[in-house]
Every structure is written in C-alpha cells, then in structure tokens.
Amino acid sequence: MQLGSKLRGLQGGRVGFMCPGCGTMHQVRVEGEGRPRWDWNGDGDAPTFAPSVLVMMPDPGWPGVNLSTCHSFVREGRIQFLNDCTHPLAGQTVDLPDFYPAQKGA
C-alpha cells in the first residue's frame, strides 16, 4: 500500500522506503508488538524515523562477515548516510526517491 510519495506500507506494522545508496528497499517496524521499533512522524512524503536505520547484508559463506553495510538517518524526506556505509553515498545526504505505485500487469 502506497503511503505518500516516499513510503510503502508493509505487513506486520512495517514501512519501506527505497534506498538510493543500496538500490533496494529498506524497511522498519513502526507499529505492533515486534522489536525493534522506530518512531515515525506519520508523513509519507517527508518521513522521519528514529533512531538510525542500520542494514547489514551478511555473507552466507563467512559467518560474522558482512558483504555490505548501510547506516543512515531519515529526516524530513532526506536520507543522511553515515560514514560506515559501504556504498558510494557514504557521508552524503540526499532526498529519498519517490516510491512509484505498482504498474498494472507488472
């Protein structure tokens, strides 16, 4: 379900946003019983989440080793990538991209 221009509502009280650094959707839990849970300002066009969002992709062949790390703050529709990110946008702040509605037949 589309939540404004930047977010998509997901099952289990989660919302997703597109990460321009990773080129994939990141998701955080904003409702429900599960943990961890993020505070969200409720704005689908200029979202703010707290605390920071840390996404690590583990290497399945090497326990304890990560293939990539994305660590960011999402504030007022912008994403601030921290310096521990392993993608080229580390240390930069950019606008969150729009999440376009699913196309019919796609």
PAZAPA-4460 file (N, C-alpha, C; in steps of 0.05 Angstrom, whole numbers, plus 32768, in hexadecimal, padded with zeros to 4 digits):
% residues 106
    n_x    n_y    n_z   ca_x   ca_y   ca_z    c_x    c_y    c_z   seq   type   mol
   8011   7FE8   8000   8000   8000   8000   8012   8019   8000     1      M     A
   800C   802B   7FEE   801B   8044   7FEC   8014   8056   8004     2      Q     A
   8029   8061   8010   8026   8074   8026   8034   808E   801E     3      L     A
   8026   809F   8010   8033   80B8   8006   8046   80B1   7FEF     4      G     A
   8058   80C3   7FE9   8069   80BF   7FD2   8083   80AF   7FD8     5      S     A
   808A   80AD   7FF2   80A4   80A2   7FF9   80A2   8086   8007     6      K     A
   808B   807E   8010   8089   8065   8020   8075   8052   8015     7      L     A
   8079   8039   801B   8066   8024   8015   8060   8015   8030     8      R     A
   8046   8011   8036   803E   8003   804D   8041   7FE5   8049     9      G     A
   804C   7FD7   805C   8051   7FBA   805A   8043   7FAB   8071    10      L     A
   8042   7F91   806F   8036   7F81   8084   8046   7F83   809E    11      Q     A
   8038   7F7E   80B4   8046   7F7D   80CE   804D   7F98   80DA    12      G     A
   803F   7FAD   80D2   8045   7FC7   80DD   805E   7FD4   80D2    13      G     A
   8067   7FCB   80BB   8080   7FD6   80B0   807A   7FE9   8098    14      R     A
   808D   7FFB   8093   808C   800C   807C   80A7   8009   806E    15      V     A
   80A6   800C   8053   80BE   800A   8043   80C4   8024   8034    16      G     A
   80DD   8029   8030   80E6   8040   801F   80FD   8036   800E    17      F     A
   80FF   8043   7FF7   8114   803C   7FE4   812E   804A   7FED    18      M     A
   8144   803B   7FEE   815E   8045   7FF5   816E   804B   7FDC    19      C     A
   8174   8064   7FD7   8184   806A   7FBF   81A1   8061   7FC0    20      P     A
   81AA   805B   7FD8   81C6   8051   7FDB   81C8   8034   7FD4    21      G     A
   81B5   8024   7FDD   81B5   8007   7FD8   81A6   7FFF   7FBF    22      C     A
   8193   8010   7FB7   8182   8009   7FA0   816D   7FF5   7FA7    23      G     A
   8167   7FF1   7FC1   8153   7FDE   7FCA   8141   7FEC   7FDF    24      T     A
   812B   7FDE   7FE6   8119   7FE8   7FFA   8123   7FE1   8016    25      M     A
   8123   7FF4   8028   8129   7FEF   8044   810E   7FF1   8053    26      H     A
   810B   7FE2   8068   80F2   7FE3   8077   80F6   7FE5   8095    27      Q     A
   80E3   7FF2   80A2   80E4   7FF6   80BF   80C8   7FF0   80CA    28      V     A
   80C7   7FE6   80E3   80AE   7FE1   80F0   80A6   7FFB   80FF    29      R     A
   808E   8004   80FA   8084   801D   8107   806C   8018   8119    30      V     A
   8060   8000   8117   8048   7FF9   8127   804B   7FDC   812F    31      E     A
   803B   7FD5   8143   8039   7FB9   814B   804B   7FB1   8162    32      G     A
   804B   7F97   8167   8059   7F8C   817E   8077   7F87   817A    33      E     A
   807F   7F82   8161   809A   7F7A   815C   80AF   7F8F   8162    34      G     A
   80C7   7F86   8165   80DE   7F97   816A   80F3   7F90   8156    35      R     A
   8104   7FA2   814E   8104   7FBE   8156   80ED   7FCE   814A    36      P     A
   80E8   7FE5   8154   80D3   7FF6   814A   80DD   8013   8149    37      R     A
   80D6   8021   8133   80DF   803C   812F   80C8   8050   8134    38      W     A
   80CF   8067   813D   80BC   807D   813E   80BA   8088   8121    39      D     A
   80A2   8090   811A   809D   809A   80FF   808A   80B2   8101    40      W     A
   8090   80C7   80F2   807F   80DF   80F4   8065   80DD   80E5    41      N     A
   805F   80C6   80D8   8046   80C1   80CA   8043   80CE   80AF    42      G     A
   8058   80DA   80A5   8058   80E9   808C   8064   80D7   8076    43      D     A
   8053   80D0   8062   805C   80BF   804C   806B   80CE   8036    44      G     A
   806A   80E9   8037   8078   80F9   8024   8093   8105   802E    45      D     A
   8094   8109   8048   80AD   8113   8055   80B2   8104   806F    46      A     A
   80B6   80E9   806D   80B9   80D9   8085   80D2   80DE   8095    47      P     A
   80CE   80DB   80AF   80E4   80DB   80C3   80E1   80C2   80D4    48      T     A
   80F8   80B4   80D7   80F8   809C   80E8   810E   80A0   80FD    49      F     A
   8109   8095   8115   811D   8095   812A   811C   807B   8138    50      A     A
   8132   806F   813F   814D   8078   813B   8157   8073   811F    51      P     A
   8171   8072   811B   817D   806D   8100   8175   8052   80F6    52      S     A
   8178   804E   80DC   8171   8035   80CE   818C   8028   80C6    53      V     A
   8190   8010   80D0   81A9   8001   80CA   81A1   7FE8   80BC    54      L     A
   81AB   7FE4   80A3   81A5   7FCC   8093   81C0   7FC0   808C    55      V     A
   81C3   7FA7   8094   81DC   7F98   808D   81D4   7F7E   807F    56      M     A
   81E2   7F79   8068   81DD   7F61   805A   81F4   7F4E   8060    57      M     A
   81EE   7F38   806E   8203   7F25   8075   820C   7F14   805E    58      P     A
   8225   7F0B   805E   822F   7EF9   804A   8228   7EDD   8053    59      D     A
   8217   7ECF   8044   820F   7EB4   804C   8226   7EA0   804E    60      P     A
   823C   7EA5   8041   8252   7E92   8042   8266   7E98   8058    61      G     A
   8263   7EAF   8065   8276   7EB7   807A   8267   7EC3   8092    62      W     A
   8260   7EB2   80A5   8251   7EBC   80BD   8260   7ED3   80CA    63      P     A
   8251   7EE8   80D1   825D   7EFF   80DE   8269   7F14   80CB    64      G     A
   8268   7F0E   80B1   8272   7F21   809D   825B   7F2D   808D    65      V     A
   825B   7F47   808A   8246   7F54   807A   8250   7F5B   805E    66      N     A
   823E   7F57   804B   8244   7F5F   802F   8241   7F7D   802C    67      L     A
   822D   7F88   803A   8228   7FA5   8038   821B   7FAF   8051    68      S     A
   821E   7FC9   8055   8212   7FD7   806C   8207   7FF1   8062    69      T     A
   81EE   7FF7   806B   81E1   8011   8065   81D7   801B   8080    70      C     A
   81E1   8032   8088   81D9   803E   80A2   81D1   805B   809D    71      H     A
   81B9   8062   80A5   81AF   807D   809E   819B   8088   80B2    72      S     A
   8197   80A2   80B0   8181   80AF   80BD   816E   80B8   80A7    73      F     A
   8154   80B4   80AC   8140   80BE   8099   8131   80D5   80A7    74      V     A
   8133   80ED   809C   8128   8104   80A9   811B   8116   8094    75      R     A
   8102   811C   8098   80F3   812E   8087   80F6   8128   8069    76      E     A
   80F5   810E   8062   80F6   8106   8046   8111   8105   8039    77      G     A
   8126   8108   804A   8141   8106   8041   814F   80F0   8050    78      R     A
   8163   80E4   8043   8172   80CE   8050   818F   80D6   8052    79      I     A
   8198   80D6   806B   81B4   80DD   8071   81C3   80C3   8076    80      Q     A
   81D5   80BD   8063   81E5   80A5   8065   81FD   80AA   8077    81      F     A
   8201   8098   808A   8218   809B   809C   8231   8090   808E    82      L     A
   8248   8096   809A   8261   808F   808E   8268   8071   808E    83      N     A
   8259   8061   809E   825E   8044   809E   824F   8035   8088    84      D     A
   8241   8044   8076   8235   8037   805F   824A   802D   804C    85      C     A
   8244   8017   803E   8258   800B   802C   8251   8012   800F    86      T     A
   823D   8024   800A   8236   802C   7FEF   8240   8048   7FE9    87      H     A
   823F   8051   7FD0   824B   806B   7FC9   823E   8084   7FD5    88      P     A
   8226   8081   7FE1   8219   8099   7FED   8221   809D   800A    89      L     A
   8233   808D   8015   823C   8091   8031   8244   80AE   8035    90      A     A
   823B   80B9   804C   8241   80D4   8053   8231   80EA   8046    91      G     A
   821E   80E2   8035   820E   80F6   8026   81F1   80F6   8030    92      Q     A
   81E3   810B   802B   81C6   810E   8031   81B8   8114   8017    93      T     A
   81A4   8104   8011   8195   8107   7FF7   8177   8103   7FFD    94      V     A
   8167   810C   7FEA   814A   8108   7FEC   8143   80EB   7FE9    95      D     A
   812F   80E2   7FF9   8124   80C7   7FF4   8117   80C6   7FD9    96      L     A
   811B   80B2   7FC9   810D   80B0   7FAF   80F0   80AA   7FB3    97      P     A
   80DF   80B1   7FA0   80C3   80AA   7FA0   80BF   808C   7F9D    98      D     A
   80AB   8082   7FAA   80A3   8066   7FA7   808B   8065   7F95    99      F     A
   808F   805D   7F7C   8079   805E   7F68   8066   8047   7F6C   100      Y     A
   804C   804C   7F68   8038   8037   7F6B   803E   8020   7F57   101      P     A
   8037   8008   7F5F   803B   7FF0   7F4D   802B   7FF5   7F33   102      A     A
   8037   7FED   7F1D   802A   7FF0   7F03   8019   7FD7   7EFE   103      Q     A
   8002   7FDB   7EF2   7FF0   7FC5   7EEB   7FFF   7FB2   7ED7   104      K     A
   7FFD   7F99   7EDD   800A   7F85   7ECC   8027   7F81   7ED1   105      G     A
   8032   7F8F   7EE5   804E   7F8C   7EEB   8053   7F77   7F00   106      A     A
***
